[in-house]
Amino acid sequence: MSDFARNLDWNLLYTFMVVVQNESMTKAAEELLRSQPAVSLAVKRLEKSTGKRLLMRKGNSFTVTPAGQALYDRATEVYSTISRLPLTFEKAPRALTGKIRIASIDHVESRDLNARLTRFFEKYPNVELEILVATTADVIRMVERGSVTFGLCDGVIPQSLSASELLSERFGLYCGPNSHLAGRTDLTPMDLRGEPFIGFTADVLGGSHMGDVTAFRASASIGQYVRGQSSQVNEVRRMIECGLGIGFLPIHLADPYAARGNLFRLPPYENEPSATVYLIVNQAVSLSEAEQLLLEEMQREWAG
């Protein structure tokens, strides 16, 4: 066993972890900035090193074997520990110091969140903050890997992560001022089938993080042709406003543009789909003192 630990190549283990998380050799290669054959070869070398079949390949897809799943579970634990080693080196003899990293989907508007962050950083002025804006899938991946303190995202949260509801946003369907749909009041969702669609990157029909908005699209057969997409709310709004297609936007963010005539609301006008934004945490990750204090304050507030 000691020989196994000494001879194991961590780079192979990390490559395997990324492959499983992406559920695709090609996507893993893109993330790792390597060629697909190189990634595939790395997995084969790891299988030879472990003496176990880790993936069952069939064409361009694969399934993870029981041995592969067990190795993946341990690899993510090891990675989260290693990635956070720099935090254990932080020392604060007199004042709390350190750096907190939060991963968030774009444009999360919460006065409560802002107030809590303000209170914390006023109390601990030597603590630094970095906020990374990413897609739902990437936020979840960063929390799983332990590379951020916590995440703010919507979608379907894996059971391995702890999730606290932060807010719920209602989404309306909009078009631009030059659209042939603009200003019409006689439309039904049926009339919108076949229209070019502008969506968020994570808003994929049949995707692993499909929420209410995507489910509404599927049930109403809207947005089969996705003409444009972005993970940024303002860029989705820009494409809708420029007439590239119709798309869903958070109503409270779109209302000012609609009031100026830059956007026009489309059905449904009631019972709109909504998206819940969660604060997600990896409970298996060891946090720094600064991170733990912020997280305790956040969770204590939301628990009430």
HUMO-V500474 format. One record per backbone hydrogen bond with DSSP energy under -1.0 kcal/mol. NH is the residue of the N-H (numbers start at 1). CO is the residue of the C=O. If there is no record, write none. Layout:
# HUMO-V500474
nh: (NH,NH)
co: (CO,CO)
This chain:
# HUMO-V500474
nh: (5,6,7,8,13,14,15,16,17,18,19,20,21,22,23,24,28,29,30,31,32,34,39,40,41,42,43,44,45,46,47,48,49,50,51,56,58,61,63,65,69,70,71,72,73,74,75,76,77,78,79,80,81,82,83,85,88,100,102,103,104,105,114,115,116,117,118,119,120,121,122,123,124,127,128,130,132,134,139,140,141,142,143,144,145,147,149,151,152,153,161,162,164,166,167,169,171,172,174,175,179,182,184,191,192,193,195,197,198,199,201,203,204,207,210,215,216,217,218,219,220,222,227,228,230,236,237,238,239,240,241,242,243,244,246,247,249,251,253,254,255,258,259,260,261,262,264,266,275,277,278,279,280,281,285,292,293,294,295,296,297,298,299,300,301,302,303)
co: (1,2,3,4,9,10,11,12,13,14,15,16,17,18,19,19,24,25,26,27,28,29,35,36,37,38,39,40,41,42,43,44,45,46,47,63,61,58,56,54,65,66,67,68,69,70,71,72,73,74,75,76,77,78,79,82,85,128,130,150,132,152,110,111,112,113,114,115,116,117,118,119,120,124,98,100,102,104,135,136,137,138,139,140,141,142,101,280,103,278,158,281,279,277,277,275,273,249,247,264,176,179,181,188,189,190,192,225,246,228,230,200,202,204,207,211,212,213,214,215,216,217,197,197,199,232,233,234,235,236,237,238,240,239,196,174,172,170,250,250,251,254,255,256,258,257,175,173,169,167,153,164,151,162,282,288,289,290,291,292,293,294,295,296,297,298,299)
